[in-house]
Amino acid sequence: MAITPSHSGSPFRVKRHPLSDDVLGEAATAEEAVALAVRHLPADLGPAVAGTVEQDG
């Protein structure tokens, strides 16, 4: 997900991917933008871990 500057009034635009045109929504504050992004995270998302896919084998 990506939070980018908006072009239609609200300061923040939440997109599914930084290079995508798939906009999940817009928000007036950074806090609202983060909350919007969190609502779209998969329910089974695990913790972030250091390393790469190749290292995890």
mmCIF file as gemmi writes it, N, C-alpha and C atoms, coordinates in Angstrom:
data_model
loop_
_atom_site.group_PDB
_atom_site.id
_atom_site.type_symbol
_atom_site.label_atom_id
_atom_site.label_alt_id
_atom_site.label_comp_id
_atom_site.label_asym_id
_atom_site.label_entity_id
_atom_site.label_seq_id
_atom_site.pdbx_PDB_ins_code
_atom_site.Cartn_x
_atom_site.Cartn_y
_atom_site.Cartn_z
_atom_site.occupancy
_atom_site.B_iso_or_equiv
_atom_site.pdbx_formal_charge
_atom_site.auth_seq_id
_atom_site.auth_asym_id
_atom_site.pdbx_PDB_model_num
ATOM 1 N N . MET Axp A 1 ? 0.824 -1.168 0 1 0 ? 1 A 1
ATOM 2 C CA . MET Axp A 1 ? 0 0 0 1 0 ? 1 A 1
ATOM 3 C C . MET Axp A 1 ? 0.872 1.236 0 1 0 ? 1 A 1
ATOM 4 N N . ALA Axp A 2 ? 0.272 2.324 -0.461 1 0 ? 2 A 1
ATOM 5 C CA . ALA Axp A 2 ? 1.004 3.582 -0.508 1 0 ? 2 A 1
ATOM 6 C C . ALA Axp A 2 ? 0.093 4.721 -0.113 1 0 ? 2 A 1
ATOM 7 N N . ILE Axp A 3 ? 0.622 5.675 0.61 1 0 ? 3 A 1
ATOM 8 C CA . ILE Axp A 3 ? -0.097 6.904 0.925 1 0 ? 3 A 1
ATOM 9 C C . ILE Axp A 3 ? 0.619 8.009 0.163 1 0 ? 3 A 1
ATOM 10 N N . THR Axp A 4 ? -0.111 8.641 -0.744 1 0 ? 4 A 1
ATOM 11 C CA . THR Axp A 4 ? 0.473 9.64 -1.634 1 0 ? 4 A 1
ATOM 12 C C . THR Axp A 4 ? -0.309 10.95 -1.547 1 0 ? 4 A 1
ATOM 13 N N . PRO Axp A 5 ? 0.26 12.039 -2.043 1 0 ? 5 A 1
ATOM 14 C CA . PRO Axp A 5 ? -0.499 13.288 -2.086 1 0 ? 5 A 1
ATOM 15 C C . PRO Axp A 5 ? -1.727 13.127 -2.974 1 0 ? 5 A 1
ATOM 16 N N . SER Axp A 6 ? -2.811 13.734 -2.59 1 0 ? 6 A 1
ATOM 17 C CA . SER Axp A 6 ? -4.049 13.677 -3.357 1 0 ? 6 A 1
ATOM 18 C C . SER Axp A 6 ? -4.063 14.794 -4.393 1 0 ? 6 A 1
ATOM 19 N N . HIS Axp A 7 ? -4.975 14.671 -5.336 1 0 ? 7 A 1
ATOM 20 C CA . HIS Axp A 7 ? -5.12 15.702 -6.355 1 0 ? 7 A 1
ATOM 21 C C . HIS Axp A 7 ? -6.534 16.265 -6.398 1 0 ? 7 A 1
ATOM 22 N N . SER Axp A 8 ? -7.378 15.889 -5.416 1 0 ? 8 A 1
ATOM 23 C CA . SER Axp A 8 ? -8.766 16.332 -5.486 1 0 ? 8 A 1
ATOM 24 C C . SER Axp A 8 ? -9.282 16.892 -4.169 1 0 ? 8 A 1
ATOM 25 N N . GLY Axp A 9 ? -8.453 17.612 -3.441 1 0 ? 9 A 1
ATOM 26 C CA . GLY Axp A 9 ? -8.936 18.262 -2.234 1 0 ? 9 A 1
ATOM 27 C C . GLY Axp A 9 ? -8.372 17.704 -0.942 1 0 ? 9 A 1
ATOM 28 N N . SER Axp A 10 ? -8.493 16.418 -0.711 1 0 ? 10 A 1
ATOM 29 C CA . SER Axp A 10 ? -7.939 15.83 0.511 1 0 ? 10 A 1
ATOM 30 C C . SER Axp A 10 ? -6.427 15.748 0.379 1 0 ? 10 A 1
ATOM 31 N N . PRO Axp A 11 ? -5.695 15.955 1.48 1 0 ? 11 A 1
ATOM 32 C CA . PRO Axp A 11 ? -4.239 15.938 1.384 1 0 ? 11 A 1
ATOM 33 C C . PRO Axp A 11 ? -3.626 14.573 1.108 1 0 ? 11 A 1
ATOM 34 N N . PHE Axp A 12 ? -4.324 13.485 1.456 1 0 ? 12 A 1
ATOM 35 C CA . PHE Axp A 12 ? -3.72 12.156 1.332 1 0 ? 12 A 1
ATOM 36 C C . PHE Axp A 12 ? -4.603 11.216 0.514 1 0 ? 12 A 1
ATOM 37 N N . ARG Axp A 13 ? -3.954 10.414 -0.318 1 0 ? 13 A 1
ATOM 38 C CA . ARG Axp A 13 ? -4.629 9.389 -1.119 1 0 ? 13 A 1
ATOM 39 C C . ARG Axp A 13 ? -3.987 8.052 -0.767 1 0 ? 13 A 1
ATOM 40 N N . VAL Axp A 14 ? -4.805 7.054 -0.464 1 0 ? 14 A 1
ATOM 41 C CA . VAL Axp A 14 ? -4.31 5.721 -0.132 1 0 ? 14 A 1
ATOM 42 C C . VAL Axp A 14 ? -4.522 4.825 -1.35 1 0 ? 14 A 1
ATOM 43 N N . LYS Axp A 15 ? -3.394 4.265 -1.831 1 0 ? 15 A 1
ATOM 44 C CA . LYS Axp A 15 ? -3.442 3.42 -3.03 1 0 ? 15 A 1
ATOM 45 C C . LYS Axp A 15 ? -3.021 1.996 -2.676 1 0 ? 15 A 1
ATOM 46 N N . ARG Axp A 16 ? -3.527 1.049 -3.418 1 0 ? 16 A 1
ATOM 47 C CA . ARG Axp A 16 ? -3.182 -0.357 -3.194 1 0 ? 16 A 1
ATOM 48 C C . ARG Axp A 16 ? -1.691 -0.591 -3.434 1 0 ? 16 A 1
ATOM 49 N N . HIS Axp A 17 ? -1.102 0.105 -4.391 1 0 ? 17 A 1
ATOM 50 C CA . HIS Axp A 17 ? 0.318 -0.019 -4.733 1 0 ? 17 A 1
ATOM 51 C C . HIS Axp A 17 ? 0.79 1.352 -5.214 1 0 ? 17 A 1
ATOM 52 N N . PRO Axp A 18 ? 2.034 1.739 -4.913 1 0 ? 18 A 1
ATOM 53 C CA . PRO Axp A 18 ? 2.498 3.078 -5.299 1 0 ? 18 A 1
ATOM 54 C C . PRO Axp A 18 ? 2.363 3.391 -6.786 1 0 ? 18 A 1
ATOM 55 N N . LEU Axp A 19 ? 2.512 2.4 -7.644 1 0 ? 19 A 1
ATOM 56 C CA . LEU Axp A 19 ? 2.457 2.637 -9.087 1 0 ? 19 A 1
ATOM 57 C C . LEU Axp A 19 ? 1.091 2.336 -9.682 1 0 ? 19 A 1
ATOM 58 N N . SER Axp A 20 ? 0.123 1.975 -8.851 1 0 ? 20 A 1
ATOM 59 C CA . SER Axp A 20 ? -1.21 1.595 -9.305 1 0 ? 20 A 1
ATOM 60 C C . SER Axp A 20 ? -2.148 2.792 -9.338 1 0 ? 20 A 1
ATOM 61 N N . ASP Axp A 21 ? -3.173 2.69 -10.155 1 0 ? 21 A 1
ATOM 62 C CA . ASP Axp A 21 ? -4.244 3.686 -10.155 1 0 ? 21 A 1
ATOM 63 C C . ASP Axp A 21 ? -5.391 3.241 -9.248 1 0 ? 21 A 1
ATOM 64 N N . ASP Axp A 22 ? -5.231 2.126 -8.545 1 0 ? 22 A 1
ATOM 65 C CA . ASP Axp A 22 ? -6.258 1.568 -7.668 1 0 ? 22 A 1
ATOM 66 C C . ASP Axp A 22 ? -6.272 2.332 -6.338 1 0 ? 22 A 1
ATOM 67 N N . VAL Axp A 23 ? -7.11 3.353 -6.244 1 0 ? 23 A 1
ATOM 68 C CA . VAL Axp A 23 ? -7.192 4.204 -5.055 1 0 ? 23 A 1
ATOM 69 C C . VAL Axp A 23 ? -8.205 3.598 -4.087 1 0 ? 23 A 1
ATOM 70 N N . LEU Axp A 24 ? -7.763 3.355 -2.854 1 0 ? 24 A 1
ATOM 71 C CA . LEU Axp A 24 ? -8.645 2.808 -1.826 1 0 ? 24 A 1
ATOM 72 C C . LEU Axp A 24 ? -9.477 3.905 -1.173 1 0 ? 24 A 1
ATOM 73 N N . GLY Axp A 25 ? -8.97 5.123 -1.168 1 0 ? 25 A 1
ATOM 74 C CA . GLY Axp A 25 ? -9.698 6.241 -0.592 1 0 ? 25 A 1
ATOM 75 C C . GLY Axp A 25 ? -8.798 7.431 -0.359 1 0 ? 25 A 1
ATOM 76 N N . GLU Axp A 26 ? -9.392 8.522 0.126 1 0 ? 26 A 1
ATOM 77 C CA . GLU Axp A 26 ? -8.655 9.726 0.439 1 0 ? 26 A 1
ATOM 78 C C . GLU Axp A 26 ? -8.944 10.126 1.876 1 0 ? 26 A 1
ATOM 79 N N . ALA Axp A 27 ? -8.017 10.839 2.486 1 0 ? 27 A 1
ATOM 80 C CA . ALA Axp A 27 ? -8.147 11.226 3.884 1 0 ? 27 A 1
ATOM 81 C C . ALA Axp A 27 ? -7.643 12.643 4.097 1 0 ? 27 A 1
ATOM 82 N N . ALA Axp A 28 ? -8.203 13.299 5.106 1 0 ? 28 A 1
ATOM 83 C CA . ALA Axp A 28 ? -7.837 14.676 5.408 1 0 ? 28 A 1
ATOM 84 C C . ALA Axp A 28 ? -6.58 14.777 6.259 1 0 ? 28 A 1
ATOM 85 N N . THR Axp A 29 ? -6.279 13.725 7.034 1 0 ? 29 A 1
ATOM 86 C CA . THR Axp A 29 ? -5.1 13.767 7.908 1 0 ? 29 A 1
ATOM 87 C C . THR Axp A 29 ? -4.266 12.503 7.7 1 0 ? 29 A 1
ATOM 88 N N . ALA Axp A 30 ? -3.009 12.576 8.139 1 0 ? 30 A 1
ATOM 89 C CA . ALA Axp A 30 ? -2.133 11.405 8.051 1 0 ? 30 A 1
ATOM 90 C C . ALA Axp A 30 ? -2.7 10.259 8.886 1 0 ? 30 A 1
ATOM 91 N N . GLU Axp A 31 ? -3.232 10.568 10.055 1 0 ? 31 A 1
ATOM 92 C CA . GLU Axp A 31 ? -3.803 9.535 10.924 1 0 ? 31 A 1
ATOM 93 C C . GLU Axp A 31 ? -4.956 8.814 10.246 1 0 ? 31 A 1
ATOM 94 N N . GLU Axp A 32 ? -5.833 9.566 9.576 1 0 ? 32 A 1
ATOM 95 C CA . GLU Axp A 32 ? -6.955 8.961 8.856 1 0 ? 32 A 1
ATOM 96 C C . GLU Axp A 32 ? -6.452 8.108 7.693 1 0 ? 32 A 1
ATOM 97 N N . ALA Axp A 33 ? -5.396 8.56 7.012 1 0 ? 33 A 1
ATOM 98 C CA . ALA Axp A 33 ? -4.835 7.802 5.893 1 0 ? 33 A 1
ATOM 99 C C . ALA Axp A 33 ? -4.261 6.469 6.367 1 0 ? 33 A 1
ATOM 100 N N . VAL Axp A 34 ? -3.56 6.488 7.492 1 0 ? 34 A 1
ATOM 101 C CA . VAL Axp A 34 ? -3.002 5.246 8.041 1 0 ? 34 A 1
ATOM 102 C C . VAL Axp A 34 ? -4.127 4.316 8.471 1 0 ? 34 A 1
ATOM 103 N N . ALA Axp A 35 ? -5.15 4.841 9.121 1 0 ? 35 A 1
ATOM 104 C CA . ALA Axp A 35 ? -6.284 4.012 9.544 1 0 ? 35 A 1
ATOM 105 C C . ALA Axp A 35 ? -6.968 3.381 8.331 1 0 ? 35 A 1
ATOM 106 N N . LEU Axp A 36 ? -7.107 4.123 7.252 1 0 ? 36 A 1
ATOM 107 C CA . LEU Axp A 36 ? -7.705 3.589 6.028 1 0 ? 36 A 1
ATOM 108 C C . LEU Axp A 36 ? -6.848 2.461 5.459 1 0 ? 36 A 1
ATOM 109 N N . ALA Axp A 37 ? -5.539 2.669 5.441 1 0 ? 37 A 1
ATOM 110 C CA . ALA Axp A 37 ? -4.637 1.626 4.941 1 0 ? 37 A 1
ATOM 111 C C . ALA Axp A 37 ? -4.723 0.375 5.81 1 0 ? 37 A 1
ATOM 112 N N . VAL Axp A 38 ? -4.743 0.541 7.122 1 0 ? 38 A 1
ATOM 113 C CA . VAL Axp A 38 ? -4.804 -0.602 8.039 1 0 ? 38 A 1
ATOM 114 C C . VAL Axp A 38 ? -6.096 -1.391 7.833 1 0 ? 38 A 1
ATOM 115 N N . ARG Axp A 39 ? -7.198 -0.705 7.581 1 0 ? 39 A 1
ATOM 116 C CA . ARG Axp A 39 ? -8.481 -1.41 7.352 1 0 ? 39 A 1
ATOM 117 C C . ARG Axp A 39 ? -8.427 -2.312 6.119 1 0 ? 39 A 1
ATOM 118 N N . HIS Axp A 40 ? -7.51 -2.041 5.2 1 0 ? 40 A 1
ATOM 119 C CA . HIS Axp A 40 ? -7.416 -2.842 3.98 1 0 ? 40 A 1
ATOM 120 C C . HIS Axp A 40 ? -6.336 -3.923 4.044 1 0 ? 40 A 1
ATOM 121 N N . LEU Axp A 41 ? -5.655 -4.07 5.175 1 0 ? 41 A 1
ATOM 122 C CA . LEU Axp A 41 ? -4.66 -5.133 5.315 1 0 ? 41 A 1
ATOM 123 C C . LEU Axp A 41 ? -5.352 -6.482 5.429 1 0 ? 41 A 1
ATOM 124 N N . PRO Axp A 42 ? -4.752 -7.541 4.891 1 0 ? 42 A 1
ATOM 125 C CA . PRO Axp A 42 ? -5.341 -8.873 5.016 1 0 ? 42 A 1
ATOM 126 C C . PRO Axp A 42 ? -5.419 -9.303 6.483 1 0 ? 42 A 1
ATOM 127 N N . ALA Axp A 43 ? -6.478 -10.018 6.832 1 0 ? 43 A 1
ATOM 128 C CA . ALA Axp A 43 ? -6.679 -10.469 8.219 1 0 ? 43 A 1
ATOM 129 C C . ALA Axp A 43 ? -5.567 -11.41 8.676 1 0 ? 43 A 1
ATOM 130 N N . ASP Axp A 44 ? -4.992 -12.177 7.74 1 0 ? 44 A 1
ATOM 131 C CA . ASP Axp A 44 ? -3.984 -13.169 8.114 1 0 ? 44 A 1
ATOM 132 C C . ASP Axp A 44 ? -2.551 -12.665 7.91 1 0 ? 44 A 1
ATOM 133 N N . LEU Axp A 45 ? -2.368 -11.368 7.832 1 0 ? 45 A 1
ATOM 134 C CA . LEU Axp A 45 ? -1.041 -10.793 7.634 1 0 ? 45 A 1
ATOM 135 C C . LEU Axp A 45 ? -0.168 -11.075 8.851 1 0 ? 45 A 1
ATOM 136 N N . GLY Axp A 46 ? 0.987 -11.632 8.623 1 0 ? 46 A 1
ATOM 137 C CA . GLY Axp A 46 ? 1.912 -11.951 9.711 1 0 ? 46 A 1
ATOM 138 C C . GLY Axp A 46 ? 2.862 -10.805 9.989 1 0 ? 46 A 1
ATOM 139 N N . PRO Axp A 47 ? 3.757 -10.984 10.952 1 0 ? 47 A 1
ATOM 140 C CA . PRO Axp A 47 ? 4.698 -9.924 11.301 1 0 ? 47 A 1
ATOM 141 C C . PRO Axp A 47 ? 5.763 -9.737 10.222 1 0 ? 47 A 1
ATOM 142 N N . ALA Axp A 48 ? 6.334 -8.554 10.184 1 0 ? 48 A 1
ATOM 143 C CA . ALA Axp A 48 ? 7.462 -8.289 9.29 1 0 ? 48 A 1
ATOM 144 C C . ALA Axp A 48 ? 8.7 -8.964 9.865 1 0 ? 48 A 1
ATOM 145 N N . VAL Axp A 49 ? 9.533 -9.494 8.986 1 0 ? 49 A 1
ATOM 146 C CA . VAL Axp A 49 ? 10.77 -10.142 9.414 1 0 ? 49 A 1
ATOM 147 C C . VAL Axp A 49 ? 11.92 -9.636 8.549 1 0 ? 49 A 1
ATOM 148 N N . ALA Axp A 50 ? 13.11 -9.632 9.108 1 0 ? 50 A 1
ATOM 149 C CA . ALA Axp A 50 ? 14.293 -9.219 8.363 1 0 ? 50 A 1
ATOM 150 C C . ALA Axp A 50 ? 14.702 -10.319 7.396 1 0 ? 50 A 1
ATOM 151 N N . GLY Axp A 51 ? 15.276 -9.939 6.283 1 0 ? 51 A 1
ATOM 152 C CA . GLY Axp A 51 ? 15.767 -10.91 5.316 1 0 ? 51 A 1
ATOM 153 C C . GLY Axp A 51 ? 15.026 -10.812 4.006 1 0 ? 51 A 1
ATOM 154 N N . THR Axp A 52 ? 15.292 -11.772 3.136 1 0 ? 52 A 1
ATOM 155 C CA . THR Axp A 52 ? 14.646 -11.828 1.834 1 0 ? 52 A 1
ATOM 156 C C . THR Axp A 52 ? 14.008 -13.199 1.651 1 0 ? 52 A 1
ATOM 157 N N . VAL Axp A 53 ? 13.198 -13.299 0.648 1 0 ? 53 A 1
ATOM 158 C CA . VAL Axp A 53 ? 12.56 -14.592 0.345 1 0 ? 53 A 1
ATOM 159 C C . VAL Axp A 53 ? 13.613 -15.651 0.078 1 0 ? 53 A 1
ATOM 160 N N . GLU Axp A 54 ? 14.679 -15.26 -0.615 1 0 ? 54 A 1
ATOM 161 C CA . GLU Axp A 54 ? 15.739 -16.205 -0.939 1 0 ? 54 A 1
ATOM 162 C C . GLU Axp A 54 ? 16.412 -16.737 0.334 1 0 ? 54 A 1
ATOM 163 N N . GLN Axp A 55 ? 16.59 -15.88 1.336 1 0 ? 55 A 1
ATOM 164 C CA . GLN Axp A 55 ? 17.23 -16.31 2.586 1 0 ? 55 A 1
ATOM 165 C C . GLN Axp A 55 ? 16.324 -17.253 3.368 1 0 ? 55 A 1
ATOM 166 N N . ASP Axp A 56 ? 15.019 -17.037 3.273 1 0 ? 56 A 1
ATOM 167 C CA . ASP Axp A 56 ? 14.087 -17.866 4.032 1 0 ? 56 A 1
ATOM 168 C C . ASP Axp A 56 ? 13.866 -19.216 3.383 1 0 ? 56 A 1
ATOM 169 N N . GLY Axp A 57 ? 14.273 -19.339 2.123 1 0 ? 57 A 1
ATOM 170 C CA . GLY Axp A 57 ? 14.314 -20.56 1.399 1 0 ? 57 A 1
ATOM 171 C C . GLY Axp A 57 ? 13.128 -21.323 1.177 1 0 ? 57 A 1
